[in-house]
Amino acid sequence: MKTLKCPQCDIHRFVVKNALDEGVVVTVNEHCEVIPVHINDSFVGFDLTVIYCLGCSWYGSPKSLSKGKHR
């Protein structure tokens, strides 16, 4: 599976958050689908429309990731 990278710092790990500001670590595949890093993590109650980079201050929608940079 190819993963999209942060347009700012070029890493491939992100976090999605819920209303309590809790996070789940994710990657984003080449189809802009958000995938949990840990298979047992649930997305119930989490906003998948905004992802936050683990390496820098970038955040945005999965579709705004640079499709030209794959891992």
C-alpha positions as CSV (number, residue, x, y, z in Angstrom):
1,M,0.0,0.0,0.0
2,K,1.3,3.4,-1.0
3,T,0.9,6.2,1.6
4,L,0.6,9.9,1.1
5,K,3.1,12.2,2.9
6,C,2.8,15.5,4.7
7,P,3.4,18.3,2.2
8,Q,5.4,20.2,4.8
9,C,7.7,17.7,6.4
10,D,7.4,14.6,4.2
11,I,6.4,12.0,6.9
12,H,3.5,9.6,6.5
13,R,1.9,9.5,10.0
14,F,-1.0,11.6,11.1
15,V,-3.6,11.8,13.9
16,V,-7.3,12.2,13.7
17,K,-9.1,13.6,16.7
18,N,-12.5,13.4,18.4
19,A,-14.5,16.0,20.4
20,L,-12.5,15.2,23.6
21,D,-9.2,15.9,21.7
22,E,-8.2,12.2,21.9
23,G,-6.3,10.9,18.9
24,V,-5.8,7.9,16.7
25,V,-2.6,7.5,14.7
26,V,-3.3,7.0,11.0
27,T,-1.8,6.9,7.5
28,V,-3.6,7.9,4.3
29,N,-3.5,5.7,1.2
30,E,-3.2,6.7,-2.4
31,H,-7.0,6.9,-2.6
32,C,-7.1,9.4,0.3
33,E,-8.6,6.9,2.6
34,V,-7.7,7.3,6.3
35,I,-6.3,4.0,7.7
36,P,-5.6,3.3,11.4
37,V,-2.0,2.3,12.1
38,H,-3.2,-0.1,14.9
39,I,-5.8,-2.4,13.3
40,N,-7.9,-2.5,16.5
41,D,-8.4,1.3,16.8
42,S,-11.9,2.5,16.1
43,F,-12.9,5.6,14.3
44,V,-16.2,5.9,16.1
45,G,-16.7,9.5,17.1
46,F,-13.5,10.7,15.2
47,D,-13.4,13.4,12.6
48,L,-11.8,11.9,9.5
49,T,-12.1,15.1,7.4
50,V,-9.1,16.8,9.2
51,I,-5.8,15.1,9.8
52,Y,-2.9,16.4,11.9
53,C,0.7,15.7,11.0
54,L,2.8,14.0,13.8
55,G,6.0,15.6,12.5
56,C,5.1,19.3,12.2
57,S,2.3,21.8,12.6
58,W,0.6,20.9,9.3
59,Y,-3.1,19.9,9.3
60,G,-5.7,19.6,6.6
61,S,-8.0,17.3,4.7
62,P,-6.7,13.9,3.5
63,K,-7.4,15.0,-0.1
64,S,-5.0,18.0,0.3
65,L,-2.0,15.8,0.7
66,S,0.6,15.8,-2.1
67,K,-0.3,12.9,-4.3
68,G,3.1,13.1,-6.0
69,K,4.9,12.0,-2.8
70,H,4.4,8.3,-2.0
71,R,6.2,6.1,0.4
